[in-house]
Amino acid sequence: MRLEPLAERFETVRHYIVMGDGDGGSLPGAVAYEELLAGQEPGFDYPELDDRQAAGLCYTSGTTGNPKGVLYSHRSNILHSLGQCMADSIGMRSSDRVMPVVPMFHANAWGMPYGSALTGADLVMPGPDLRGEAIAGLIESERVTVSGAVPTIWMDLLRHADEHNPDLSSLRVVVCGGSAVPLSLMQAFEERHGVRILQAWGMTETSPLGSVAHPPSDVSEDDQWDYRSTAGRPAALVEARLVRGEGTEVPWDGESTGELEVRGPWVAREYYRDEGSDEKFDEGWLRTGDIAAIDERGYIRLSDRAKDVIKSGGEWISSVELENAIMDHPAVREAAVIARRDARWGERPLACVVCEEGERLTHEELCEHLGSRVAKWWIPDSLALVDEVPKTSVGKFDKKVLRKALEEGRLERLEPAPS
């Protein structure tokens, strides 16, 4: 298809294109999509390209530092799509209607558009309105079967679904990643709406597929939740290891922790035009910055980001696990945990909480809720009630903003009542 006539036609119709029967529909100045295609020369003269040539450039979300450029090749995109479409991965197929609720500038919309093109699946683009109501409407009207987004998107959809009970029955699988997925979110969707949430782990540097949390086939239904709440097992062709200290590898025993490192055919080996990226890569291995343990079956359980872990009295507190425990409270909509300086312990956790509309949470109530869920010394000494947890452009919690607000005294802390 020649591009110049297309560009002229777009300008003529002022960018209005509608599906129709060839008469442009009832919209003034519009042209039917089929008519637009019919007026073009058939076929396209594809150029000969080296499969290792650059195909696209995306930047990391920068939740803990400045964004870094990750350059993808045609080869890595193709191999990533093949890995994504495998049955024990996301398993996209031609009969699917795929809706990525994540922009193309974020790891190529998780590679979902490429996987859809590879299998012939239909692609549903959600547009700028990502509220639960709008997402539910698209799922109903377009009969979406596969979708993917960060947890905050599905939390909002769950609140809408609980109140309005939309028809979500077309969904075969919902991929959730970008940050830790609360177990309560997965269970609520499955128990109340029959929707299966599939947790996956990845980064912009991994294109982003790294691991997928399908449970083993030989465990009971109740025990499956233990595996589904992990980051899953590494995808085919992705290697993983845990490293501590000066390059010492950590055993896969489910208990020992270290920094997760991965490598594979769609995993970056360097950042784009960044001379200071050597510390992030080690002879093909990507240092992810995630602290994790891996069990004997290969399931990865992430503890925290290395920059987010709270070091209190010489012990580590996982902000991820603490956030998930806090979000189990019915009055809590969102929760992010950051470290605050403490003269005695070095650091202590501060819970930044957004309450559900019309709800209120006291520090005493939070302590009581956490008492049976986490170690006593993990319980935050103070609570900050906020209107919203700051988020990046792709919906991840942006803890840099919270830390800065704490440093500048803009977080109102609710201290515990005197004992």
C-alpha positions in Angstrom: 0.0 0.0 0.0 1.4 3.4 -1.0 1.8 5.8 1.8 1.5 9.2 0.1 -2.1 8.8 -1.3 -3.1 7.5 2.1 -1.7 10.6 3.9 -3.5 12.9 1.4 -6.7 11.0 1.9 -6.4 11.2 5.7 -6.0 15.0 5.4 -9.0 15.3 3.1 -11.3 13.5 5.5 -9.9 15.2 8.5 -8.8 11.9 10.0 -12.4 10.5 10.3 -12.5 6.9 9.3 -15.5 4.7 10.0 -16.5 1.1 9.4 -19.4 1.0 7.0 -21.0 -0.4 3.8 -19.0 1.9 1.5 -21.0 5.1 1.6 -19.0 6.6 4.5 -21.9 6.2 6.9 -23.8 9.2 8.3 -20.8 11.1 9.6 -20.2 14.2 7.4 -16.8 14.2 5.8 -16.0 10.6 6.6 -15.0 7.7 4.4 -15.6 4.0 4.9 -12.6 2.0 5.8 -13.3 -0.5 3.0 -13.6 2.4 0.5 -10.2 3.8 1.6 -8.5 0.4 1.1 -10.2 -0.2 -2.3 -8.7 3.0 -3.7 -5.1 1.9 -3.1 -2.8 -0.2 -5.1 -2.7 -3.8 -3.9 0.3 -5.3 -2.1 3.3 -3.8 -0.5 7.0 -4.0 -1.6 8.6 -5.0 1.6 12.3 -4.1 2.0 15.0 -6.7 2.8 16.0 -6.1 6.4 18.6 -7.7 8.7 16.6 -9.3 11.4 19.0 -7.9 14.0 18.4 -4.4 12.8 16.7 -1.9 15.2 12.9 -2.1 15.1 11.8 0.0 18.1 13.0 2.0 21.1 11.1 2.0 24.4 12.1 3.6 27.7 11.9 2.1 31.2 9.2 3.6 33.5 11.8 5.1 35.9 10.1 4.2 39.1 13.4 4.1 41.0 15.6 6.2 38.7 15.9 8.0 35.4 14.3 6.2 32.4 16.7 4.2 30.2 16.4 3.4 26.5 15.9 -0.3 25.4 16.4 -0.9 21.7 14.5 -3.9 20.3 15.5 -5.7 17.1 13.1 -7.4 14.6 14.5 -10.7 15.7 13.9 -10.1 19.4 10.3 -8.9 18.7 9.6 -12.1 16.6 11.1 -14.4 19.2 9.3 -12.6 22.0 6.0 -13.0 20.1 6.6 -16.7 19.7 7.3 -17.1 23.4 4.2 -15.1 24.3 2.0 -17.3 22.1 3.1 -20.6 23.6 0.4 -22.6 25.5 2.2 -22.3 28.8 2.7 -18.6 28.4 -0.2 -16.4 27.4 -1.3 -18.7 24.6 -2.8 -16.2 22.2 -4.5 -17.8 19.2 -6.4 -16.7 16.1 -9.8 -17.0 17.7 -8.8 -14.4 20.4 -9.8 -10.8 20.7 -6.9 -9.2 22.4 -7.1 -5.9 24.3 -3.8 -4.5 25.7 -4.6 -1.9 28.3 -1.0 -0.6 28.1 0.5 1.9 25.6 2.9 1.0 22.8 5.6 3.2 24.4 5.6 0.8 27.4 7.5 -2.3 26.1 5.5 -2.4 22.9 2.2 -2.7 24.8 3.7 -5.8 26.3 4.2 -7.3 22.8 0.5 -8.1 22.6 0.0 -6.3 19.2 2.8 -8.4 17.7 1.5 -11.6 19.2 -1.9 -10.8 17.8 -0.6 -10.2 14.3 1.5 -13.4 14.5 -1.5 -15.5 15.3 -4.2 -13.6 13.4 -6.0 -12.6 16.6 -8.3 -9.5 16.6 -6.9 -6.4 18.3 -9.1 -4.1 20.4 -7.5 -0.8 21.3 -9.0 0.9 24.4 -8.2 4.5 23.8 -7.5 7.1 26.5 -10.3 6.3 28.8 -9.0 3.6 31.1 -11.6 3.8 33.9 -13.3 0.6 35.0 -16.6 1.6 33.4 -15.0 2.2 30.0 -12.9 -1.0 30.1 -16.0 -3.1 31.1 -17.9 -1.6 28.2 -15.3 -2.6 25.7 -15.1 -6.1 27.1 -18.9 -6.5 26.8 -19.3 -4.9 23.3 -16.2 -6.4 21.7 -16.2 -9.7 23.5 -12.6 -9.4 24.5 -11.0 -12.8 25.4 -7.4 -11.8 26.4 -6.3 -8.6 28.0 -3.3 -7.3 30.0 -2.7 -4.3 32.3 -1.1 -3.3 35.6 -2.9 -4.1 38.9 -4.3 -0.5 39.3 -6.4 -1.0 36.1 -7.9 -4.2 37.3 -8.6 -2.8 40.8 -10.7 -0.1 39.2 -12.5 -2.6 37.0 -13.2 -4.8 40.0 -14.8 -1.9 41.9 -17.0 -1.2 38.9 -17.8 -4.9 38.4 -18.8 -5.4 42.0 -21.3 -2.5 41.8 -22.7 -2.9 38.2 -22.1 -6.6 37.4 -21.1 -6.2 33.7 -20.8 -9.3 31.4 -17.2 -10.3 31.6 -17.8 -13.9 30.5 -15.9 -13.6 27.3 -12.6 -13.2 29.1 -10.4 -16.3 28.8 -7.4 -14.8 30.6 -6.4 -11.5 32.0 -2.6 -10.9 32.2 -1.5 -8.7 35.2 2.0 -7.5 35.8 4.1 -4.4 36.0 4.0 -4.6 39.8 3.1 -7.3 42.4 -0.5 -8.6 42.0 -2.5 -8.7 45.3 -3.8 -12.2 45.9 -7.0 -10.7 47.1 -7.5 -9.1 43.7 -7.0 -12.4 41.9 -9.4 -14.3 44.2 -12.1 -11.6 44.1 -12.2 -11.6 40.3 -12.4 -15.4 40.1 -14.8 -15.9 43.0 -17.2 -13.1 42.2 -16.9 -12.7 38.4 -15.4 -15.9 37.0 -12.4 -14.1 35.6 -9.0 -15.7 35.8 -6.1 -13.3 36.5 -2.7 -14.6 35.3 0.3 -13.0 37.0 3.3 -12.5 34.9 6.7 -10.8 35.6 8.8 -8.8 33.2 10.5 -5.5 32.5 11.0 -3.2 29.6 14.5 -4.8 29.4 12.9 -8.2 28.9 10.5 -7.1 26.1 8.7 -7.6 28.7 7.9 -11.4 29.1 10.1 -12.9 31.7 8.0 -15.4 33.7 4.4 -16.6 33.9 2.6 -18.0 37.0 0.7 -21.1 35.7 0.4 -23.5 38.7 1.7 -27.1 38.5 -0.9 -29.6 37.4 -0.3 -31.9 40.3 -1.3 -29.6 43.2 -4.8 -29.2 44.7 -7.0 -26.3 43.8 -6.3 -24.6 47.2 -2.6 -25.0 46.8 -2.7 -23.5 43.3 -3.0 -20.0 44.9 0.4 -20.4 46.4 1.9 -20.7 42.9 -0.4 -18.2 41.2 0.7 -15.5 43.7 4.3 -15.9 42.7 6.0 -14.3 39.6 5.8 -17.8 38.0 8.4 -19.8 36.2 10.8 -18.4 33.6 9.4 -18.4 30.1 10.9 -20.8 27.5 14.4 -19.6 26.4 14.7 -17.2 29.4 17.3 -18.3 31.9 17.3 -17.1 35.5 19.7 -17.1 38.5 20.0 -15.5 41.9 23.2 -13.7 42.8 24.3 -12.3 46.1 27.3 -10.3 47.1 30.4 -10.6 44.9 28.7 -12.9 42.3 27.8 -15.8 44.5 24.9 -17.8 43.1 22.1 -18.6 45.5 20.5 -22.1 45.5 16.9 -22.6 44.3 15.5 -23.8 47.6 12.5 -21.4 48.0 14.2 -19.7 51.0 17.5 -18.2 50.0 17.3 -14.8 48.4 19.4 -12.8 46.0 19.1 -10.4 43.2 17.3 -11.9 40.2 19.3 -12.0 37.0 18.0 -13.1 33.6 19.2 -13.6 30.1 17.6 -14.7 26.8 17.1 -13.9 23.1 14.7 -11.0 23.9 16.5 -9.7 27.0 18.5 -6.5 26.6 22.3 -6.7 26.9 22.8 -2.9 27.2 20.9 0.4 27.3 20.7 2.7 24.3 23.5 5.2 24.3 24.2 4.9 28.0 27.8 4.6 28.9 27.1 4.0 32.5 25.0 0.9 32.1 27.8 -1.6 32.6 26.7 -2.1 36.3 23.3 -3.3 35.1 24.7 -6.1 32.8 27.1 -9.0 33.4 28.2 -10.9 30.4 24.7 -11.2 28.9 22.9 -11.4 32.3 20.5 -8.5 33.2 20.6 -7.5 36.8 16.9 -6.8 37.4 17.2 -5.1 40.7 14.5 -7.5 42.1 15.2 -9.4 45.3 13.8 -12.9 45.0 13.8 -16.6 46.0 13.3 -19.5 43.6 11.9 -22.8 44.7 12.9 -26.3 43.4 10.2 -26.2 40.7 11.5 -22.9 39.4 8.8 -20.6 40.7 10.1 -17.1 41.4 8.9 -15.3 44.5 9.8 -11.6 44.5 10.4 -9.9 47.8 11.0 -6.4 46.6 12.9 -4.0 44.4 16.4 -3.6 45.7 15.8 0.2 46.0 12.4 -0.3 47.7 13.3 -2.9 50.4 13.2 -1.4 53.9 16.2 -2.2 56.1 15.1 -2.0 59.7 17.4 -3.0 62.5 19.6 -5.0 60.1 16.6 -7.0 58.8 14.7 -6.6 55.5 11.0 -5.7 55.3 9.4 -6.4 51.9 7.3 -3.3 50.9 5.5 -5.5 48.3 4.3 -8.1 50.8 3.4 -5.4 53.3 1.4 -3.5 50.6 -0.5 -6.6 49.6 -1.4 -7.3 53.3 -2.6 -3.7 53.8 -4.7 -3.8 50.6 -6.6 -6.9 52.0 -8.3 -4.4 54.4 -11.9 -3.7 53.1 -11.5 0.1 53.7 -8.3 0.4 51.6 -8.3 1.2 47.9 -4.6 1.5 47.3 -1.5 1.3 49.5 2.2 2.0 48.9 4.9 1.5 51.6 8.1 3.5 51.7 10.9 3.8 54.2 11.3 6.7 56.6 14.4 7.4 58.5 14.5 6.3 62.1 17.1 7.2 64.7 17.0 3.8 66.4 16.3 1.3 63.6 17.7 3.1 60.6 14.5 2.8 58.6 10.9 2.0 59.4 8.0 1.4 57.1 5.5 4.2 56.4 2.1 3.1 55.0 0.7 5.6 52.4 -3.0 4.6 52.1 -5.9 5.7 49.9 -9.2 4.8 51.5 -12.4 3.7 49.7 -14.9 6.4 49.3 -16.7 7.1 52.5 -14.3 5.0 54.5 -11.7 6.0 57.2 -8.8 4.0 58.5 -7.0 4.6 61.8 -3.5 3.4 62.6 -4.9 1.2 65.4 -7.2 -0.5 62.9 -4.3 -1.0 60.5 -2.2 -2.6 63.2 -5.0 -4.9 64.2 -5.5 -5.9 60.6 -1.8 -6.6 60.1 -1.3 -8.4 63.4 -2.2 -11.9 62.0 -0.7 -11.3 58.5 2.9 -10.1 58.9 5.6 -10.2 61.6 5.1 -7.8 64.4 8.2 -5.8 63.6 6.9 -5.3 60.0 3.9 -3.3 61.2 4.3 0.4 60.2 4.8 2.8 63.1 2.8 5.4 61.3 0.2 5.9 58.6 -0.2 8.6 56.0 -3.7 9.0 54.4 -3.4 10.3 50.9 -5.9 11.2 48.2 -4.0 9.2 45.6 -0.8 7.1 45.2 1.3 8.8 42.5 1.6 6.7 39.4 3.9 6.6 36.4 2.6 7.0 32.8 1.7 3.3 32.7 0.0 3.1 36.1 2.7 1.8 38.4 3.1 3.3 41.9 5.8 6.0 41.7 7.5 5.8 45.0 10.0 8.5 44.1 7.3 11.1 44.4 6.2 9.8 47.8 9.7 9.8 49.1 10.2 13.4 48.0 6.9 14.4 49.6 8.1 12.8 52.8 11.4 14.6 52.7 9.7 17.9 52.1 7.2 17.3 54.9 4.2 17.1 52.6 2.9 13.7 53.9 0.7 14.1 56.9 1.5 11.2 59.2 -0.9 9.8 61.7 1.1 8.5 64.6 -0.1 5.7 66.8 -2.1 6.7 69.9 -0.1 6.6 73.2 -0.1 3.2 74.8 
